[in-house]
Amino acid sequence: MTNKPNILFIQVDQLMAEALGAYGNTVCHAPNLDRLAERGAVFERAYCNYPLCAPSRASMAAGQLCSEIGAYDNAAELPASVPTYAHYLRAAGYRTALSGKMHFIGPDQFHGFERRLTPDVYPADFSWVPRETGMKPSETNDTRGVTVAGQAERTVQMDYDDRATFEAVQYLYDVARDTEDDRPFFLQVSWTHPHDPFLCKPEHWDLYEGKDIPAPRTPALSKDEHDVHAARLLDNFSMLGVEFSPEEVARARRAYFGSVSYVDEMLGRLMQVLEATGQADNTAIVFTSDHGEMLGERGMWFKKHFYEPSLRVPLIVAAPGRAPKRVAGLASLVDLLPTFMGLAEGPGWTSPIEALAGEDLTPYLGEAEISPDRAIHAEYLAEAAPAPILMIRQGRFKYIHSEADPLLLFDVEADPDERENLADNPDHADTLARFTAEARRKWDSDALWQDIQESRRRRLMILAALEQGKGERWNHGEAAGQQVPWYRGLQGYNEWAFEHMPPRTAD
């Protein structure tokens, strides 16, 4: 019998850190997450490394920045030759299983997982390759993400997350009664909520009846007040210059919190099964999100930007034998691979085969503290970008670099809502120059952009070729030609997202 802990990794989609009580929110009803945070380590400044679903997950799984592994956008393949945390843990003696969304692109739909308990909710092919002029609004997000928000008795995304939860619960029961395989488990459970569309069940909507859900702290900006990248994103979403009513904004925000409560309810089911089967005391639970959500701040919604609501994510690690703690230093999702291995093999783990972008966070579950000089990095390389858009977060500053756009520099401690760009402030010229030099040392933007463009052209050619004749999907768990309710790129995203939904309950 091994003494290595089981690891239950919970990943949600598009959850901003500040939505949770552990990060100061006083409205969110999420008692199970509150309980997890009370007994675990709460990383106060954790960030994704790419504020978009598939690239963030590929980077996280590999412990590498997307520019290093070619995971440039929502339709870029994670190479089968790149080891993931599932490979490392499996080699270390873990049984590895995935229930829910991972958004792997390409024919390898396992990437080290021994079992996949569900199909993926999104397509595994090149359906979402950005065109030369960017994605059309109907292919990504549009104003319906805000205007069609509120209560829904059922959506296809609820169907999916309920299925992922059911399969995860069954897996935990199966492991508990398995007398032939004594390996510890690594189970990743990945839900799509609270990702838009912002629709929640009536019982979760009702949790916020009479509660004062605050409006965005930073009101919607005019066209001319947005930075260049934000303006391009809003234009891509058909939202530039659109003014949502206070009632629409409030309804979308309330439904978002309702979806967080739905996620919390499912987490509670998994925690209860661990307790009931005697596995709780030897199971580390790690909770995070692939990226955040703007949720109306500055008049922006969704993600794809480096502002705090889009970039900052919750990260909670509750490990056996570890006392509760608040961790103040900077962390990011590329730290997860070495951290999982630190839980499995002991603190301070480093890869024996490759240099990773992240570091093992398990020493910081004890008395050690993250260096205040630590820098973390993030990238945006997909649609609505005319060149790589790159971020460095270090100390009190956040620096955003693009060879095609004006530079951005924020003092996140003094200006947490990032309202004052210090890039043109002569008092910060030395800081700006230091970050600019570091960005150009770390990234060759011109060469990277050439690689991105070439990758897009190749994938678009393959996509066009495979549309001729009889096509086959790469998605796991589906027969050729099988009709499934999950999104397979055959229509606009929002057309799919609002399907399979009974008439909405009046709000």
N, C-alpha and C positions, 0 to 999 in steps of 0.2 A: 504494500500500500504506500502510495506517495504522500509526502507531507506538503506538496506544493498546493497553493490555494487554487480553488476554482476562480474563474474570472467571468463575471457577467458584465458585458459592455453594452450600455444603453446609449443609442444615438438617435437623436431626433433631428428634425429638419427645419431650419430657419427660425430657431429660437434665440432671441436676443437675451443676453445675460441679465439685463436689467428688468426683465419680465418676472424674475423669480424673487421670492422672499429672501433667499440667501444672498442676493445682491441688492437688497434694500427696498424691494417692492412691497408695498403694504396692502395691495389690492388682490393680487393673484391668489386664487384658492388652489393650493397644491400641497396638501398635508404630507404626502409621501415623500415628495422632494424636500420639503422642509425637514422631515425626520432624517432623511439621508444626509442632508447637509449638517445637521446637528451632531451626527456621529462620524463625519468624515472630514477630509481636508477640502476646503473650498479655495480654489485658485481664483483670486480676485481679478487678475488681469490676464486672462487667457484669450487667445485670438486664433481664428482660422488662418490658413496660409493662402487661401484663394476664396473669395466670397461668391462662390458658385458651386452647385451641387457636385457634379461628377468630378471636376478637378480637385475640389477640396477633399473628397473621399479617396481619390487615388493618391494624393499627396500624403494624407493621413495614414493610409494603409502601408505606403512604402517608406514613410519617414524621410521623404525627399521633397524638395520643391518641384512644382510642376514643370518648370523650365528644364530640370535635369532629367525628367523621365518622359517628356513629350506629351504630357496630359494637358493639352492647351485649352480645351473647351469642353462643352457638354457632349461632344461626340468624338473625343480623342481617346484612342485605345491605351489602356494601361498594359504595357508589354508583359507577356507571360514570363519573360526572363527577369523581371524585377521582383525580388523577394518582398513579401508583405508580412505584417505581423502574424497572419495566419500560418505562413510558411515557417517563420521562426518558432512560433509556439508549438506547432505540430512536430517540428524537429526536436523540440525540448520535451516531448512526451505528452502533449495535450491532445485531446480530441477537440476538433474545431468545427463549429456549426454557425450558420448564418440564417436568421429569420427576418425577412423584410428587405427593405431597399438597400442596395449598395451602389447601384448605377455603374457597374462595370461595363465598359465598352469593349467589344471584340469577342472572338470565339471562346476565349478562356473566361468562363463565368464562375470559376471557383477560386482561383488565385490563392490556393493553399487551404481553403475551407474543405474539410472532409465531407461535410454535408451542407446542402442548401435546402432549407425547409420550405421555402416558398419561391415562386417565380419573382422576378423583379417587376416593379411597378412601371419602369420606364424602358424604352427600347435599348437594346444592346448594340444596335447597328449605327450607321452614320447619319441617321435622320436629322440630327440637329447640328450638322456642320455649318458654321457661319459662312454666308456668301461673301463675296468681295465687298459688298456694300452693307454687310451686317444682316442679322436676322430680320425678317418682316415682323411687325408687331404681333400679328396673329400667331406666330410661331413661338413666342415666348410669353409675355405678359401684356395686359392692356388694362384699360380703365375698369373693366368688369371686376378685376381683383378687389376694387374698393366698392363699386356701386352695387355689385351683386354679393352682398355680405349679410350675415345675420344667422338665423336659425335654419337648420335643415334636418329633417328626420333621418335622412340617409344620403350619403354621397359615395361615389366609387372609392374615394380615398379612405373613408370609414370602413368600407368593405375590406380594403387592403390591410389597414392597420389592425382590424379585428382578427383577420386571418393570421397575420404575423404574430399577434399575441397568443392566439390559440395554439399555434404550432410551437411557440417557445415554451408555453406552459406544459404542453405534452412532452416536449424534449426534457424538461427538468424532471418530470415524473419518471420518464424512461431511464434517465441517467441514475436517478436515486435507487431504482430497483434492478439495475444491471449488475449482476454478480460475476460477469465474465470479463468485463473491461474496467480495470481500476484506475485508468488514467483520469487526471483532473480534466474539467471541461473549460473551454473558452467558448462562450456563447455570445454572439453579437445579435442584439435585437434592435432593429432599425425601423422607426416609424416615420411616415411622411408628415404627420402633423407636428407643429402648427403651420406648416407651409400653406400658402394661399392655394385655392380660394378660401377666404375667411368665412367659413361656415362651420357651425358647431351644433351639437344636439341640443334640443330644448332643455334637457336637464342640466346641461353645462352652462347654457345661456342664463338659466334661472339662478345660478349661483351668484350672479353679479347684479341681481335685481336690487335696486336701491343703493348700490355702491357707486361711489364717485370715481369713475375711471378717468384719470387725468388726460387732458388733451396733449398733443405734442408740445414739448417745451419750446422748440424753435418753430415759429410759424412758417407757413409756406412762403418760399421766396419767389420773387418775380423772375422772369426769364433772364434778365440781365444780372441778377444777383447770384445765380448758380455758378459754380466753377464749370469749366468747359466739359469735363467728363460727365458731371452730373446732368448738365443740359443735354448731352448726347443720349444718356440713358433715358431720361424722361421723354425725349423725342422718340426713341426706339420703342418705348412703352405707349406711345401716343398720349403722353401725360403732360408734355411741356406746355405750360400756360393754362392747363386745366385746373379749375378751382372746384374742389369737392366741398360740399356743404358740411357744416359742423355736424349735422345729423349723420351723414354718410361716414365721416371720419370716426365718429363715436361708435357707430354700429360695427364698423370693421374692427376697431380696436377691442370692443367688447367680445366679438366673436373670436378674435385671436386669443384672448385670455380664456375664453371657453374651451378652445382647442388645447391650450396648455393644461387645463383641468382634465380634459379627456386623456391626454398623455399621462398625467399624474395617476389617474385611475388605473390605467393599464400597468404602470410601474408597480402600483400597489399589489396588483394580482401576482406579479412575478415575485415580489418580496414575500408575499404570503406563502407561495409555494415553497420557496427556499426555507422558510420557517417550519412549515408543516412536514417537510421531508428531512429535516435535520441537517440541511446543507448551509444554513445561513452563517454559522460561525466560521466556516472555512471557505467562504466565497467573498472575494473582493468585488465591489460594484463600482464601475466607472461610468459616469454620466456626462454627456456633452452633446453639442449640436454641430452640424457641418458648417454652419455660418449663422449670422444673425438676420435681422429684419429691420428696415428703416421705420416702418409702421407710422408713416406720416411725418416724421421729423424732417423739417425743411421743405415739406411738401413732397418728399420722396417716399417710395414704397419698395418693398422687396429687398434686393441685395445688389451685388456687383460694384459696390463702392467701398472705400476704406474708412468712411466715417464710422465712429464707434458702434452705433446700433447694428450696422451691417457686418462689422468685422469681429467684434467682441462676442465671445461665446461663454456659456457656463461650462465649468469643468469641476466636477466633484469626484473625489476618490475616497471611498470608504473601504479600507483594507483591514483584515483581521489583525487584532492586536495593536492597532494604531489609534492614538487619541485624536479627538477633534482638533482642528487647526485652521486658521486663516493664513493663506500663503499670499504674500503681497507682491512677489516678484513676477516678472513677465514669463509667460508660458505660451505654447502654441500646439496645434494639433499634430505637428510632426514629432512632438515629444511622446506621442502615445505608443508608438512601436517600442522604443527603448524602455518606456515605463511599464508596459505589459511584461517585457522581459525582465525588468527589475523585480516585479512582483513574483515572477516565476523562478528566477535564478538568484535573486539577491540584489540589494541596492548597488548602484554604480555600474550596471551592466553596459557594455559597449559591444558593438558588432565586431565579430572576428573576421568578417569578410568584406566589409565596405564602410566607408565613412557616411554617417547619417547626418541629416540636417538638424535633428532634434537631440535631446538628452534625456536620460532617465530621471524622472521626477520623484522616484521613491525616496531618495535621501531627504527630500523636503517634506515628507510625511512625518518625519521626526524633528530633530532640533535644527538641522541645517536650514539655511535660508538661501534663496536664489540671489545671485550677485546683482546688485543694482545697476551694473554696467552691461548686463546681458542685452543683446539686441535680437529681435525676431524680425522675420521677413515675410512678406506676402506679395502676391502677384495677381494681376488681372490681364488676361491675354486673349479674351474672347470677343464676341460681338460688341459693337459700339466703342471699339478701341482702335485708333489709327496707328498705334504703336504700343509696345509693352508698357503697362502702367504698373509701377513697382512701389513697394512700401517698406520703410524701415521704422521700427518702433524701438526706441532706446531711451532710457531715463525718462524724463518728463516730456520728450518730444516725439512727434510722429511726422515723418517726412514722406511725401508722395512725389514720385519722379516719373516723368515721361518726356522723351525727346520731342514729342509732338505738342505738348501742352505746357502751360505755365506751371511752375513748381508750387507745391503746397507745403507749408510747415506750420504745425500746431503745437502749442504747449498744452498737452492734454490735462495736466494737473491744474493749471491755472484757468484753463478754458475747456472744461470737459465737453461742452457742446460744440467745440471747434468752430466758433463763429469768427475768429480773427486769424486770418492768414498772415503769418509772420515772414513770409518769403521776401517781401519787399521792405521789411523793417531793417534799417541799417544797424540797429542794435543787435540783430541776430545774423548778421552777414557771415560771421565766422562759423556759426553753427550750420547755416545753410551750406556753406562751402564744404564743410567737413562731411555732411551727409551726401552731398552731390558727388564728391570724390569717392566715397564709399560705395555708392550705388553704381558708379561707372567701373569700379574695380570688381564688383561682384557680378554684374550683368553686362554682357555685350549686347546692347539693345538692338543694334542694326542687324547683327548676325542672328539673334533670336527671332526678330521679326521676319527675316527671310525664311528661316526654318518653319515658322508658323504658317506663312503664306504658302510655302511649298507643301506642307502637310495638308492644308485645306484643299489645295488643288488636287492632290492625289486622292483624298477621301471623297471629294465631290465626283471625281471621275468614277471611282469604284461604286459610289451610291447610284450614279446614273446607269452604270453597266448592270448592276444587280436588279434594277427596276425593269429590265428587259427579260421577257420570258417568265419562268416560274421562279419566284423568289423564296428564299428560306431565311428565317430569323435565327439569330444567334442566341436568343433568350433561352435560359435554362427552364426545363420542365414543361416545354410546349411541343406538341407534335407539329410537323410542317403544315401550314395552312390553318391551324387551329384558331378559332375565334375566341379571344379572351377580352375581358373588360378593361385590362390594364392598357396604359397608353403605349401605342406602338408607332407613333409618328405618321399616321395616315391622315391626320387632320390637324387643325390648329390646337395647341395645347389647351386653351381655354374652352374650345368646343368640347374636348374630351372631359375636362375637369368639371364642367357643369352638367354633364350627362349622368344618367342612372340616378336621378335625384327626383323623389316625389315632390309635389308642390310644396313650396316653402311655407313654414308656419309664419303667421303674421308676427312682426317684431313689436 
